[in-house]
Amino acid sequence: MLNFYLAAVDTPEEKSLISRLYSDYKHMMYKIAFAILKNSYDAEDAVHDAFINIIRKDGLSKIKGFDRHSERAYITAVVKNAAVKLYNLRKKTAAEDIDEFYSLESGDLTEESLFTAYDAERVGKALLKLSSNDYEILFLSLVNELTDREIARQLDIREDAVRQRIHRAKLRLKKILEKEEVRL
């Protein structure tokens, strides 16, 4: 996962800062997220979202001016916000996901079915509408054609978490495609 974050920044100074933040706070962030979400997969997602938010929302430049205490407080706030946001999202969509899972249980969610049922251009546009987590996992799986084991190693998560994230991302991708009134 660290390699993904390092690829998202440009300067050696930012890469060094990301490496230090990752090694210093990864476990603390996971514990905070897990305490809120009570689910290891979701806690890993929240930590990932928090790092992405730090990188995207100019958090690195803020952190550069902080002392260690302020840095820890800022990172704690970012991961709490990410976990609460994910908690609210999961709570909102939990019933929908269960209904959708049972309705799709007989349906095919393989890559081939998605790409043959929908033209590649529409799938590509729908991929861009996914969250960064969903986009990343599907990109690694579908475009880079990495195995679950390779993805797990690259993202520093467990293989069963990879399979679950891929399944969830495919469900959300299918929902986006259906909303655009593209039928199977």
N, C-alpha and C positions, 0 to 999 in steps of 0.2 A: 504494500500500500504506500509505503514511503516513496517509492520510485514514482508513483502516480503524482504525488504532491510535488515532488522535486521537478517533475516535467512541467508542472503548471506555473512555475516561477522562472524568471529569466536570469537574474544576477547571481553570482556566487555568494554574495552576502545573504540574499534571500534564501538560497538553497541551504546555507549553513544554519540560518535561523530556523527554517522548517525542520531540518534534521534534529536540532537541539530541542525544539518544542515537541516534536514527535517522541523522542526518547525520554524527555523529562515528564511529559504529561499524558501520554497515551493511556497508561493504566489508570491514572486518576480520573481521566475523562470517561473511560469505560465504566468505572465504579459509579460515578455520578449518574451516567445515563442508565445503567442497569437498575439503580435504586429507583428511578422514576418509571422506567418501562417494564421492569420485571421480566425481560425477555432478552436473551443473549444476542439473537439476530438483530433485533431492533436496536439494542444498545450499540452494536457495531455500526449499524447504519447511522445512528445519531452522532457517533464520534466522527465518522466519515463526513457527514454533513457539516459538523462543526469545523473541521479542518478546511473544507471547501469554502465555508463562509468566511473564515479567517483570511484565506487567500484571495477570494473574490471581492470582499467588501472592504478592502484597504486595511484589513486588520494587522497585516505585517508592519505597515508604517506606524500604526498606533503602538504596537508591541515594542518596537525599537526604542521608544521613549520611556517605557515603563521600567521601574525597578522590579525585582523578582516577586515581591508581594503583590504589586499591581498587576503584573503579568499573570500570576496565578488567579487572581480575582477575575480578570477579564476572560481568561480561558474557561474558568468555571461558569461564568455567566453565558458565554457562547454555547457551551455544551448543554447547559440546562435549557436554554432557549431551543436548541435543536431537538433535545429529547422531549420537551413539552409539545413542540410543534408536531413531532412524529407521533406522540401519544394521542394528541387530538385528531390527527389524520387517521390513525389506526382505529380509534374509537368510532369515528364517523363512518369509516368504510368497512368495518368488521362485518356488519350484517350483509352488506353488498357483496363482499368477497365470499362469504359462505354461500349465499344464493348463487353467485356466479360460478363458484367451484363446482357445485352440484349440477348446475345446468351445463357446464362445459365438460363435465367428467367423461361423457361419452364422446365429446368433440375432440378433435386433434389439435394440439398446440405445438406441433413440431415446427422447426424452422421451414421445412419444405411446405407445410400446409399454409403457413403465413405468407410465404413468398409466392406460392402458386395461386392462393385465393385472392391476393391483392397484388396489384402491379407494384414493381419495385420502387417507382417514384413515390407512390402514396405511402408505402411503408417507410421510405426514407424521410418523408416530411413528418410522418407520425412519430418516428424515432426522435426527431428534434423537439417534439412537444413533451417528451418524457422528462422526469426529474433527472438530475445528474447521476444519481445512483443507478436508476433503471437504464439510462442511456449507456453508462459505462459498462454495466454487466452484460447487456445485450451486444454492445459493440465488441467486447472481448470474446463473447461466445459466437455470435453470428458472423461478424465481419472478420475478426482475427482467427476465428475457428480454433480457439484454445479449448483444451479439455477442462473439466471442472477442477481437476487437480492443479493444472497450470494457472487457472484463474485464482484459485485459493492461495497458491504460493505468491502470485503477483499482488493480490489485495491483502495478504496477511490475514485471511479469515479461513474458517473451516470449510471443507468440501460440501457438507450438508447445508451450510449457510449459502454457498454459491448456488446450489440446486434450488433452494427455496427462493432466493432473490431472482434467479432467472425465471422461475415459474411465475412469481408475482409480476415481474416486469412484462412478461408475455401477456398476462391477463390484462394489464393496464394498456399495453400496446393494442391489443385486440379491441378493448373498450374505446380507445381513441379512434381506431379505424371504423368501428361501428357507428360512432357518433357522427362521423363524416358521411354517414349513409352509404358506406361501401359494404355491400353484402357478399357473403360467401356463396 
